[in-house]
Amino acid sequence: MRDHGSAFAQRGETLLDVSALRADTPGCDSVIHFNNAGCGLIPRPALRAMHDHLDLEAGIGGYEASAARAEEVHDFYAAVADLLGCGPHNVAFAGSATHAYSKALSAIAFEPGDVILTTRNDFISNQIAFLSLRRRHGVEVVHAPDLPGGAGVDVEAMAALMRARRPRLVAATHVPTNSGLVQPVAEIGRHCRELDLLYMVDACQSAGQLPLDVTEIGCDLLTATCRKFLRGPRGSGFLYVSDRVLRAGYEPLFIDMYGARWVEPGAYRPVETAARFEEWEFPYATLLGCAAAVRYALQVGLDPISHRTPALGDRLRDLLAAVPGVRVLDRGPRPAALVTFAVSGWEAEPFKRALDAHRINSALSLREFAQYDFADKDVVWALRLSPHYYNTEEEVDQVAAVVADLVTHPPSRR
Ligand SMILES: Cc1ncc(COP(=O)(O)O)c(C=O)c1O
């Protein structure tokens, strides 16, 4: 990896060598990529790690290639451990954040009447999984209320529900997919630790954007993808499993020959580490790309990243808020770089296509992604723009100007 010696944070002020970071990012030449909450642009070192491994697989054989790269493969676990403040043995690779999440959920022996306590802003697929558990196992899904004005979950009310209902699982999404809200996951975690409740955090949108420390958060399980703000390849993610959970013997419902030893015809024994949540087959090129992407994020530095990335989001939000016909939807005191807004005069798809035509990458958030949040905000769709540290202030200004022009000249007036 190239040395980003000029990347540093001083007196709370963030200075990154954005030109060098952009030179490391081939996609910057072609698009204004404001869809990092969908999938970040891959930096060259991650790309190279994957190309090299595919070449090696083609050259010497797939099994032989992974054996030859055993050290680098191990570094995936070490890199994610450095990112999260845990040990490599607490980390499992997964094919996606959802894969990691459902594997973890499958390890909990839910019984009828068990309570899952969550928030009104948890990720759509997590909410569907909870409803599926309700349908199959008769669990009760309880949503903690939000603070007045929708500025995130009311932690005190959530803690009261923890004490009253003793949930089998407390689940919180750090940053939802549908807004820049940052939920107070460490405050929730403090209550979970006090009450000794199982706590799972979805850090899919915060990994690579905000510093994460699993001890500070107090979670037992944490899931994320590598492809978003961590800028790794698609088809990758990870699961953190605490020592507490490993010791307590949690294991996924479908555990395979990698996660367990078949010790005698009628018995198996799960392995000691989070590898019990993995399977035998791995996309090794992808895993090595993830290792390089996580190392890259660590080298750029999560402190400077977490200053610059949300600051670009704030700049964009301020510019958009000044445009008549735009309603910025993000709430909470210090939003992350997921900027969501509703516009008048446009339907969802044509509006996104109009941005595509300017080579501005964006994403749509639909009502079904956020049944509670979008009902509260009274919107059926929103556009999501998500810059990252390698984007520039000029790009932010350009995107805001394009949005302003589109909203001022909707299709009906063209
Ligand atoms: C908050 C959140 N959690 C989970 C996911 C699911 O991630 P994956 O697509 O890797 O399963 C997403 C994806 O957008 C997300 O935004």
The ligand as an SDF file (V2000), in Angstrom:
LIG
                    3D

 16 16  0  0  0  0  0  0  0  0999 V2000
  -27.7220   -0.4310    7.8830 C   0  0  0  0  0  0  0  0  0  0  0  0
  -27.5560   -1.5850    6.9600 C   0  0  0  0  0  0  0  0  0  0  0  0
  -27.5030   -2.8240    7.4640 N   0  0  0  0  0  0  0  0  0  0  0  0
  -27.3600   -3.9100    6.6890 C   0  0  0  0  0  0  0  0  0  0  0  0
  -27.2500   -3.7750    5.3310 C   0  0  0  0  0  0  0  0  0  0  0  0
  -27.1640   -5.0190    4.5050 C   0  0  0  0  0  0  0  0  0  0  0  0
  -25.8950   -5.1870    4.0000 O   0  0  0  0  0  0  0  0  0  0  0  0
  -25.6270   -6.3470    2.9240 P   0  0  0  0  0  0  0  0  0  0  0  0
  -26.2630   -5.8620    1.6520 O   0  0  0  0  0  0  0  0  0  0  0  0
  -24.1450   -6.4750    2.8680 O   0  0  0  0  0  0  0  0  0  0  0  0
  -26.2870   -7.5680    3.4020 O   0  0  0  0  0  0  0  0  0  0  0  0
  -27.2950   -2.5120    4.7420 C   0  0  0  0  0  0  0  0  0  0  0  0
  -27.1930   -2.3590    3.2890 C   0  0  0  0  0  0  0  0  0  0  0  0
  -27.5230   -1.3360    2.7190 O   0  0  0  0  0  0  0  0  0  0  0  0
  -27.4500   -1.3830    5.5860 C   0  0  0  0  0  0  0  0  0  0  0  0
  -27.5130   -0.1490    5.0850 O   0  0  0  0  0  0  0  0  0  0  0  0
  1  2  1  0
  2  3  1  0
  2 15  2  0
  3  4  2  0
  4  5  1  0
  5  6  1  0
  5 12  2  0
  6  7  1  0
  7  8  1  0
  8  9  2  0
  8 10  1  0
  8 11  1  0
 12 13  1  0
 12 15  1  0
 13 14  2  0
 15 16  1  0
M  END
$$$$
